[in-house]
Amino acid sequence: MNWYVFILVYLLILNIIGAVITIHDKKMARKGRWRTPEATLFAVCALGGSVGMYLTMKLIRHKTKKKKFMVGIPVVFFLQLIGAILLGFLISSR
């Protein structure tokens, strides 16, 4: 398996996990039960689940009034994107 296939599979899994955690947090919020800590949500985002989490939050309207999520997650995504582009340039220049 090539390294880019591994990265794609990793990102797919992280984005699915991010979506599931976001949906679970919304369900728990509606029931008034224990919630997923915001630090956990941001950790999944930082590890690569930013796109899945952001799209899920917009789709199910969860945490859309919290600026740190509606601004923070896209910022994390764009930083990751810039990092991936720079890494790609470094690898291809070898």
Salt bridges, closest charged atoms under 4 A:
ASP25 OD1 - ARG35 NE 2.92
ASP25 OD2 - HIS62 NE2 2.68
ASP25 OD2 - LYS63 NZ 3.94
GLU38 OE2 - LYS63 NZ 3.68
GLU38 OE2 - LYS66 NZ 2.59
GLU38 OE1 - LYS68 NZ 2.55
